Amino acid sequence: MQRILITGTAGFIGFHLARHLLAAGHRVHGYDGMTPYYDVTLKQRRHAILRDLPGFSATEAMLEDMATLTRVAGDFAPDAIIHLAAQAGVRYSLTHPRSYIETNFTGSFNVLEIAKEQQVRHLMIASTSSVYGASPEMPFRETDRTDHPLTVYAATKKAVEALSHSYAHLWGLPVTLFRFFTVYGAWGRPDLAYFKFTRAILEGKPIDVYNHGELWRDFTAVEDLVEGVTRLLSLAPPLPEARGIPVEGDSLSPVAPHRIVNIGNSDRIHLLDFIRTLETLLDRKATCNFLPMQPGDVPATWADCSLLQRLTGFRPATDLSVGLKPFVDWYRSYYRV
C-alpha cells in the first residue's frame, strides 16, 4: 500500500486513476481547484463518488496556493505524487494563454518543490502528445525532438518536461512523465470532441468537423491510460542511485532519474471512421459541418508505445467500438437521454 497524492482528482483522468488506485488498496489524497473551465457540477459529482470510497481524502485549492499545498503534503506525507492537474484544451489556449502559464507552469513548479521537500519515491507528471507539434515522423517516439510546440498549451507542457529534468538531476528526484494521446471514456470532459459529437448527434444538431474530416488521432481508452500509469508507478520508477538501466529505445536521461513514456493505442483512426463508430453506438446519423483546420491543430497523432510495453509488459489495445460503449452508456444515463 502506498500513500499517493494526486492533483486533479475531480478531473476526468484523475477521477478514474484515483478510483483504480483505491480499489488496489492504496490511500489517495486528492487536490483539485474545481476551476470553472467546464461544468463544475460534473467535477463535484466525480469527487463525491471518490469520497464514498475507503482510503480517499481531498483538499479543494489551487496549485498556485503554495501554503495550502505545502500543508497538505506535510500532513499526508505521500510516498508518490501523480500530477495531473492542468489547464487543458488546445483551442482555449489561443484566447486564455495566461491561465496556462499560471496553472501549468507555476502550479507544476510548486508540485516539483513539494516533491523535492517530501523526498517522494516517485513523481509522475502528465504531459501530452501535443509536445510533438507538427512532426511528420510517425509514430511518435519519446526520443524524437519536440522543439516546435504549436500552442501555448503544448509549450507549457514542454517547459514542465524540461524543468522536471533539472529537478531530477539536481536533487535525485525520480520523475516519470507520460505523454497521453486523445483519451476518451465515461465521465469525460464536455469540451472534448467525442463528448460534443455525442451531444450534438443526440440533439439532432450538426457537428463541426475540422480540416474537412482529414484528421487522424490515436484514440486511447481511459482505462488503458490508467493501467499504464499504475504500472509505471510501481514497476518502472527511475532510480536515483544508478539512474536505472535503459531498455531498448529508452528515454531515460543519461544524467538524471528522469524518463518520458508515451501512453496511446498505437494506432491512427480517421476522424470520419471515429464518427461512424459513434453513429453505430448511438443508432443515429451525424450531420457534419466541414470546416478548415483550426490554428494550433495537427493533422495526425500516432504513438509508439513499445517503451511502455518493455518497461511494464502492458500495451494499450482497446478497440474503439469497445472503448466508446461505456462512454455512450454513461452519457445516456447521466443526462437521461
N, C-alpha and C positions, 0 to 999 in steps of 0.2 A: 504494500500500500504506500502510495506517495501523497504528499500534500502539494497540490498543484494550483497555482494562481493563474487564472485565465482572464485576460482582458477581452471585453466584448461578448460576454456570455448572453446578453439579451439579443445579440445579432444572430443571423441565420446560421453561420458556420459554428459560432461559439456555443449556441444552444445545443446543436447536435453533438459537438465534441464533448461538452460538459456532461451531457446525459450518458454518452458512451463510457466515459471515464468513471462516472459514478456507479454505473452498472458493473464495472470491473472491480469495484471496491475501493477506489481512491477517494480521498477527500478533495473537494474543489471549492475554492473561493472565487466567486465571480466579481468582476469590476467593470462597470458599464456606466457611461454618461447619459444614456437614454436621449440622445440627440434627436431633434425633430426632422432629420433628413428624409425619413419616411414615417409612416404611421406608428406613433409611439405606443398605441394600444397593442399592436402586434408584438412589439418588444416586451411590453409588460406581461402579456399572456405567456410568452416563452419563459420569462423569468418566474412566473407563478407556477408553472409546471416544474421547473427545477427546484423551487423552494419546497415543494412537497416530497422531494427525494432525500433520503438519508445521506448525510455527508456533505450537503451543499449549504453554503452561506454566501452572502453577496453584499457589496457596497455599491451604491449609486453615486458616482462622482466622475469628474472629468480627469483625463490623464494629465492635463496641464496643472492640476491641483497637486503639486508635489508633496505638500504637507500631509494630505489625506492618503496619498499613495504610499508614502513612507510609513505612516502609522499602520495602515492595513497590512503591508508586507511585514513589518516588525511584529505585529500581533500574530499573524498567521504562520510566519516562518516557513515559506514554501521550499520544498525540495527542487521544484522546477517551476518555470514560468512559461506560459504559452501566450504570446502577444498577438491577438487577432484584431483588437480594436483599431479602427482607422476610419477616416473619411473616405468612403467608397465612391465609385462612379466615375467613368471616364468623361462623359459629356458634362457633368456637373462641374468638373474642374475648369471648364472653359469660362464659366461665369462666376465661380466662387473659389478662386485659387488660394486665397488667404487661409481658408479653413483647412486646406490640405497641408500647408506649412505648419500651422499651429497644432493640428492633431497628429498628422502622420510623422512629422519630423520632430517637433518639440516633445510630443507625447511619447514617441519612441525613445528619444534621448532620456526622458525620465525613467522609462522602463529599464533601459540599459544601466542607469545609475543604481536603481533598486536591485537589479540582478547582481551587480558588482558588490554592493554593500552586503547583500544577503548571502553571497557566495553560493549561488544555486548550482546544482549539479548539471543543469541543462536549461538553457534559454532557447526557446523556439519562437521564431518570428514569421508571420505571414507576409510573403512578398507576392508577386503577381507575374503572370505571363506578359503583362503589358511592358515589362522592362526590356523585352526583346525587340520592341519597336517594330519597324517595318523590315526586319531582317528577311531576306529572300531564302536563306538557308534553312531548310526544314527537313526533318523535325528539329525543333529547338533542343539544344543540349546545354546543360548547365555551364559548360566550359566555353560556350560561344561568347563573343564580345557583345556587351549591352551598353554601348556608349552613346546611343542616339535615341533617347526616350522621346516620344511624340506628344506627351501630355504632361501637365503638372502632376497629375496623379502618379504616372509612371516615374517621373523624375524624383518625387519624394520617396517612393519605394526603393529606387536605385540608391538614393542617398543613404537610406537606412541600412541597406546592404553594406555599403562602404563604411559607415560609422560603426556598425556592429563588428566589422572585421578589426577595426582599430582597438575596440574593447577586448576582443578575443586575444589579440596579440599582446596588448599591454598588461592585461590582468589575468590572462589564462582562463577567460570566461568561455565555457563550451557553448557555442552558438550554432544552431541549425536554422537556416531559412528555407522555407518551402514555397516554391512558385506554383500557384494553382491556376487551373485553366477552366474558365466558364462553368462554374459549379451550379448545379440545379438540384431541386428537391423540395419536399414538403416543408412548410413554414418558411418558404423562400422570401426574398426581398421583392417588394412590389415594383421597384424601379428596373428590375432585370427583364430582358426581352421576353423570355418564356412566360413570365408572370403577366406581362402586358398583353402578349398574344392571347393567352387563355382568357383573360378578362374580356378583351375585345371580341373574340370569336363567340363566346357565350352570350355577349350582349348584342351580337349581330352588327358590330361596328368594324370598319376596315382596320387592318394592322399596317403600320409603317414598316416597310422592308427596304433597308438601305443598300446602296450600291446595286440597285435593281436585282437584289437577291444573290448577287455573285460574291458571297461570303462563305467562308468555311471556318468552323470552330471545333475545337477539341472539347466536347461536352463531357463533364465529369460529374457523376452522381455524388451527392454529398456524403453518402455512406462510404464510398470508396476513399474520398478525401480524408474522412475521419479515421478510417482504418490505416491509411498511410501515415498520418500524423502520429497516431497512437504507437505504431510500430517504430517509427523513427525516435520517438520519445524514449523508449526503453531499450531498443536494440542497437541504435547507432549514434549515441552521443559522441561528438569529437572528444578525444582525450587530451587534456592539457599537458600531461607528462611527456608523451611522445607524439602528440598531435594525431594519434591514431595511425593506422596502416591503410594507405589508399588502396582502393579496389580499382578494377578496370574502369576507365572513364570518370574517375572521381574528381569532384570539385574541391576536395579538401585542400585548404590553404597550406603552402609549404612552411609558413611561419606562425600559424595560429590554429587553435582548435575551432575551426570555422568551416562550415560546409553549406552548400546550396543544393537543394534537391527539387526536381520537378515532380508534381503530382497531377497527372492528367490521364485521359483514357487512351492515349497513344493512337489516336485516330482523328481524321478530319471528316466532318459531316457537313455537307452542303446545307446552307440555311433553308432552302426550299424543301429538302428532304426532312429537315427538322420540323418544318411547318406541317408537312404531310403526316408525319408521325403524330403530332399533336391533334391534327384533324381526326385521325382514326380513333384516338383515345377519347376525344370529346364527342365524336359522332356528329361533327358539324364541319362545314366548309368555311375556309377563311376567305375574306375579300382583301386582296393585297393592294396597298398603296405604295407603288415602287418609287423610291427616292434616290437621289445621288448619294455618294459616300459622304459620311459626316467627318468634320475636322477631327483629327486625332485617332480616327478608327483605322484598323488594319484589315486587309482582305482575308487573312487566314491566320490561325494559330494551330499548332500541332506539337505535342510534347513527345520527347524521347524520355521514357520512364525506366530505361534499363538500369540506371543507377539506383533508383528506389528498389527495384527488384533485387539487385545484387546485395544491397545493404540489409533488406528486411525479408526477402523471399516473397514479397507481395507486389502485384502489378494490377492496377485497376482495369477492369474489363467488362463493366456492366453495360449491356446492350441498352440503347437509348429508349426503346419501347418499354423495356423492363424498368428502367430507372425513372422514367417520366410518370408511370402509372401512380406511384404513391403520391406524387405532387398533385395530379389531377383529382385523385380521390380526396386528398386533404382539402384542396381548393373548394370542391363541391360541398364538402361537409362544413368547412369553416365559414364560407359565405352563403351557405344554404341555397346553393344553385340546384 
